[in-house]
Amino acid sequence: MLVLLGALAWFLVLQPARAFLEAWRLPTQTQTQTQTADPGTPPAPSGNVNAPVTQADVQRFVRVRRDIREALGSSFTGLQQVWTEIQQGQTPNLFTAVRVLGDAGSAIGRARQAQAAALAREGLSAERYAVIRRTVNRALGVPDVDFAQAAEALQQGRLPDLNTAVQTATPEERARIAPYRAELTETAALGLLGL
């Protein structure tokens, strides 16, 4: 019985989490190995990356998200379903997290590469993009669930934190995303993957 449980844990939990993390880290490793002015490498952070998010930042964010969604293809559908369940008040369980990781694992590498190329095109550092993403997620009401962190916890043998707490956005943050709210709502599920 223990062997069966161990095998199930390995194939249904640890392997999908491991594959997800390998795909997640792939573009970063490639970028650090090349260290050249590759057109697909986001620029280094400059200035105050924590500066308030502007309307121009939101516009650049929307263009990056379009590229990421296109790269994810059909894997986006499963992630969208989890997002809908969270909106309905359901907290994702471990099996849901593993299913999402398994579905997105194969496409996440392509999505990360598309993200890196789009960030380079838009002149956004990964750090500034993360600040903009947190602001947009707050304005959309996306909870602080990050499946990339959940996969890392699973790989380390810990239960992931799947808390669905939502931070409150300021009226200015909500106003800034208002022109793009419909499109950003459609891609809000990408915030669950940290994209």
C-alpha positions as a Markdown table, in Angstrom:
| # | Residue | x | y | z |
|---|---|---|---|---|
| 1 | Met | 0.0 | 0.0 | 0.0 |
| 2 | Leu | 2.8 | 2.4 | 0.8 |
| 3 | Val | 4.6 | 1.6 | -2.4 |
| 4 | Leu | 1.3 | 2.4 | -4.3 |
| 5 | Leu | 0.9 | 5.7 | -2.5 |
| 6 | Gly | 4.5 | 6.6 | -3.1 |
| 7 | Ala | 4.2 | 5.9 | -6.8 |
| 8 | Leu | 1.0 | 7.9 | -7.0 |
| 9 | Ala | 2.6 | 10.8 | -5.2 |
| 10 | Trp | 5.6 | 10.6 | -7.5 |
| 11 | Phe | 3.7 | 10.5 | -10.8 |
| 12 | Leu | 0.7 | 12.6 | -9.9 |
| 13 | Val | 2.3 | 15.3 | -7.7 |
| 14 | Leu | 6.0 | 15.5 | -7.8 |
| 15 | Gln | 6.6 | 14.9 | -11.5 |
| 16 | Pro | 4.1 | 17.5 | -12.7 |
| 17 | Ala | 5.5 | 20.0 | -10.2 |
| 18 | Arg | 9.1 | 19.2 | -11.3 |
| 19 | Ala | 8.2 | 19.5 | -15.0 |
| 20 | Phe | 6.4 | 22.8 | -14.4 |
| 21 | Leu | 9.4 | 24.2 | -12.5 |
| 22 | Glu | 11.9 | 23.1 | -15.2 |
| 23 | Ala | 9.8 | 24.8 | -17.8 |
| 24 | Trp | 9.4 | 27.8 | -15.6 |
| 25 | Arg | 13.1 | 28.3 | -15.1 |
| 26 | Leu | 14.2 | 27.5 | -18.7 |
| 27 | Pro | 14.1 | 31.0 | -20.2 |
| 28 | Thr | 15.9 | 32.5 | -17.2 |
| 29 | Gln | 18.7 | 29.9 | -17.4 |
| 30 | Thr | 19.0 | 30.5 | -21.1 |
| 31 | Gln | 19.2 | 34.2 | -20.6 |
| 32 | Thr | 21.9 | 34.0 | -17.9 |
| 33 | Gln | 24.0 | 31.7 | -20.1 |
| 34 | Thr | 24.0 | 34.0 | -23.1 |
| 35 | Gln | 24.5 | 37.3 | -21.3 |
| 36 | Thr | 24.4 | 39.1 | -24.7 |
| 37 | Ala | 22.2 | 41.8 | -26.0 |
| 38 | Asp | 19.7 | 39.1 | -27.2 |
| 39 | Pro | 16.6 | 40.8 | -28.6 |
| 40 | Gly | 14.5 | 38.4 | -26.5 |
| 41 | Thr | 16.2 | 39.4 | -23.2 |
| 42 | Pro | 14.3 | 41.8 | -21.0 |
| 43 | Pro | 16.4 | 44.9 | -20.1 |
| 44 | Ala | 18.0 | 45.2 | -16.7 |
| 45 | Pro | 16.0 | 47.2 | -14.1 |
| 46 | Ser | 16.6 | 50.9 | -14.1 |
| 47 | Gly | 15.2 | 53.8 | -12.2 |
| 48 | Asn | 12.6 | 53.2 | -9.5 |
| 49 | Val | 11.0 | 49.9 | -10.4 |
| 50 | Asn | 8.5 | 50.4 | -7.5 |
| 51 | Ala | 7.3 | 53.8 | -8.9 |
| 52 | Pro | 3.5 | 54.2 | -9.2 |
| 53 | Val | 2.1 | 52.4 | -12.2 |
| 54 | Thr | 1.2 | 54.8 | -15.1 |
| 55 | Gln | -1.3 | 54.4 | -17.9 |
| 56 | Ala | 1.6 | 53.8 | -20.3 |
| 57 | Asp | 2.7 | 50.9 | -18.0 |
| 58 | Val | -0.7 | 49.3 | -18.2 |
| 59 | Gln | -0.7 | 49.6 | -22.0 |
| 60 | Arg | 2.6 | 47.9 | -22.2 |
| 61 | Phe | 1.4 | 45.2 | -19.7 |
| 62 | Val | -1.6 | 44.5 | -21.9 |
| 63 | Arg | 0.6 | 44.0 | -25.0 |
| 64 | Val | 2.9 | 41.6 | -23.1 |
| 65 | Arg | -0.2 | 39.6 | -21.8 |
| 66 | Arg | -1.5 | 39.2 | -25.3 |
| 67 | Asp | 1.8 | 37.5 | -26.4 |
| 68 | Ile | 1.8 | 35.3 | -23.3 |
| 69 | Arg | -1.8 | 34.2 | -23.8 |
| 70 | Glu | -1.1 | 33.3 | -27.5 |
| 71 | Ala | 2.0 | 31.3 | -26.5 |
| 72 | Leu | 0.0 | 29.3 | -23.9 |
| 73 | Gly | -2.6 | 28.2 | -26.4 |
| 74 | Ser | -5.0 | 25.5 | -25.2 |
| 75 | Ser | -3.3 | 25.3 | -21.8 |
| 76 | Phe | -4.9 | 28.6 | -21.0 |
| 77 | Thr | -8.3 | 27.0 | -20.9 |
| 78 | Gly | -7.6 | 24.9 | -17.8 |
| 79 | Leu | -6.1 | 27.8 | -16.0 |
| 80 | Gln | -9.1 | 29.9 | -16.9 |
| 81 | Gln | -11.4 | 27.2 | -15.4 |
| 82 | Val | -9.4 | 27.4 | -12.1 |
| 83 | Trp | -9.7 | 31.2 | -12.1 |
| 84 | Thr | -13.5 | 30.9 | -12.6 |
| 85 | Glu | -13.7 | 28.5 | -9.6 |
| 86 | Ile | -11.7 | 30.9 | -7.4 |
| 87 | Gln | -14.0 | 33.8 | -8.5 |
| 88 | Gln | -16.9 | 31.7 | -7.3 |
| 89 | Gly | -15.3 | 31.4 | -3.9 |
| 90 | Gln | -13.7 | 28.0 | -4.1 |
| 91 | Thr | -10.2 | 27.6 | -2.8 |
| 92 | Pro | -8.1 | 25.4 | -5.0 |
| 93 | Asn | -7.1 | 22.1 | -3.5 |
| 94 | Leu | -3.8 | 20.2 | -4.0 |
| 95 | Phe | -5.2 | 18.1 | -6.8 |
| 96 | Thr | -6.4 | 21.2 | -8.7 |
| 97 | Ala | -3.0 | 22.8 | -8.3 |
| 98 | Val | -1.3 | 19.6 | -9.6 |
| 99 | Arg | -3.7 | 19.4 | -12.6 |
| 100 | Val | -3.0 | 23.0 | -13.5 |
| 101 | Leu | 0.7 | 22.5 | -13.2 |
| 102 | Gly | 0.6 | 19.4 | -15.4 |
| 103 | Asp | -1.5 | 21.1 | -18.0 |
| 104 | Ala | 0.5 | 24.3 | -18.1 |
| 105 | Gly | 3.9 | 22.6 | -17.6 |
| 106 | Ser | 4.4 | 21.8 | -21.3 |
| 107 | Ala | 3.4 | 25.3 | -22.5 |
| 108 | Ile | 4.9 | 27.4 | -19.7 |
| 109 | Gly | 8.3 | 27.4 | -21.3 |
| 110 | Arg | 6.8 | 28.9 | -24.5 |
| 111 | Ala | 4.9 | 31.4 | -22.4 |
| 112 | Arg | 8.0 | 32.5 | -20.5 |
| 113 | Gln | 9.9 | 32.9 | -23.8 |
| 114 | Ala | 7.1 | 34.9 | -25.2 |
| 115 | Gln | 7.0 | 37.0 | -22.1 |
| 116 | Ala | 10.8 | 37.6 | -22.2 |
| 117 | Ala | 10.6 | 38.7 | -25.9 |
| 118 | Ala | 7.6 | 41.0 | -25.2 |
| 119 | Leu | 9.3 | 42.6 | -22.2 |
| 120 | Ala | 12.4 | 43.3 | -24.4 |
| 121 | Arg | 10.2 | 44.7 | -27.1 |
| 122 | Glu | 8.3 | 46.9 | -24.6 |
| 123 | Gly | 11.5 | 48.0 | -22.7 |
| 124 | Leu | 10.3 | 46.5 | -19.4 |
| 125 | Ser | 12.5 | 44.8 | -16.9 |
| 126 | Ala | 11.1 | 41.7 | -15.3 |
| 127 | Glu | 11.1 | 43.5 | -11.9 |
| 128 | Arg | 9.1 | 46.4 | -13.2 |
| 129 | Tyr | 6.7 | 44.0 | -15.0 |
| 130 | Ala | 6.2 | 42.2 | -11.6 |
| 131 | Val | 5.2 | 45.5 | -10.0 |
| 132 | Ile | 2.8 | 46.3 | -12.8 |
| 133 | Arg | 1.4 | 42.8 | -12.6 |
| 134 | Arg | 0.7 | 43.1 | -8.8 |
| 135 | Thr | -1.0 | 46.4 | -9.4 |
| 136 | Val | -3.2 | 45.0 | -12.2 |
| 137 | Asn | -4.0 | 41.9 | -10.2 |
| 138 | Arg | -5.1 | 44.0 | -7.2 |
| 139 | Ala | -7.3 | 46.1 | -9.5 |
| 140 | Leu | -8.8 | 43.0 | -11.0 |
| 141 | Gly | -9.3 | 41.2 | -7.6 |
| 142 | Val | -6.9 | 38.4 | -8.5 |
| 143 | Pro | -5.9 | 36.6 | -5.2 |
| 144 | Asp | -2.3 | 36.1 | -4.2 |
| 145 | Val | -2.2 | 32.4 | -5.4 |
| 146 | Asp | 1.0 | 31.7 | -7.3 |
| 147 | Phe | 1.1 | 28.2 | -8.8 |
| 148 | Ala | 4.9 | 28.7 | -9.5 |
| 149 | Gln | 5.5 | 29.0 | -5.8 |
| 150 | Ala | 3.1 | 26.1 | -5.2 |
| 151 | Ala | 5.1 | 23.9 | -7.6 |
| 152 | Glu | 8.3 | 24.8 | -5.7 |
| 153 | Ala | 6.7 | 23.9 | -2.4 |
| 154 | Leu | 5.5 | 20.5 | -3.8 |
| 155 | Gln | 8.9 | 19.7 | -5.1 |
| 156 | Gln | 10.4 | 20.4 | -1.7 |
| 157 | Gly | 7.9 | 18.1 | -0.1 |
| 158 | Arg | 5.8 | 20.9 | 1.5 |
| 159 | Leu | 2.1 | 21.6 | 1.2 |
| 160 | Pro | 1.7 | 24.8 | -0.9 |
| 161 | Asp | -0.1 | 27.8 | 0.4 |
| 162 | Leu | -3.2 | 28.1 | -1.7 |
| 163 | Asn | -4.7 | 31.1 | 0.2 |
| 164 | Thr | -7.1 | 33.1 | -2.0 |
| 165 | Ala | -6.8 | 36.4 | -0.1 |
| 166 | Val | -7.3 | 39.4 | -2.3 |
| 167 | Gln | -5.6 | 42.7 | -1.6 |
| 168 | Thr | -7.7 | 45.9 | -2.0 |
| 169 | Ala | -6.8 | 48.1 | -4.9 |
| 170 | Thr | -6.9 | 51.9 | -4.7 |
| 171 | Pro | -9.4 | 53.9 | -6.7 |
| 172 | Glu | -6.5 | 55.2 | -8.8 |
| 173 | Glu | -5.3 | 51.6 | -9.6 |
| 174 | Arg | -8.8 | 50.6 | -10.7 |
| 175 | Ala | -9.2 | 53.7 | -12.8 |
| 176 | Arg | -5.9 | 53.1 | -14.5 |
| 177 | Ile | -6.9 | 49.6 | -15.8 |
| 178 | Ala | -10.5 | 50.6 | -16.6 |
| 179 | Pro | -10.0 | 51.1 | -20.4 |
| 180 | Tyr | -8.5 | 47.5 | -20.5 |
| 181 | Arg | -10.6 | 45.9 | -17.8 |
| 182 | Ala | -12.5 | 43.5 | -20.2 |
| 183 | Glu | -9.3 | 42.2 | -21.9 |
| 184 | Leu | -7.4 | 42.1 | -18.6 |
| 185 | Thr | -10.2 | 40.1 | -17.0 |
| 186 | Glu | -10.0 | 37.6 | -19.8 |
| 187 | Thr | -6.3 | 37.0 | -19.1 |
| 188 | Ala | -6.5 | 37.4 | -15.3 |
| 189 | Ala | -5.9 | 33.7 | -14.9 |
| 190 | Leu | -2.3 | 34.3 | -16.1 |
| 191 | Gly | -1.7 | 36.1 | -12.8 |
| 192 | Leu | -2.1 | 32.8 | -11.0 |
| 193 | Leu | 1.1 | 31.6 | -12.8 |
| 194 | Gly | 3.0 | 34.8 | -12.1 |
| 195 | Leu | 2.9 | 35.8 | -15.8 |
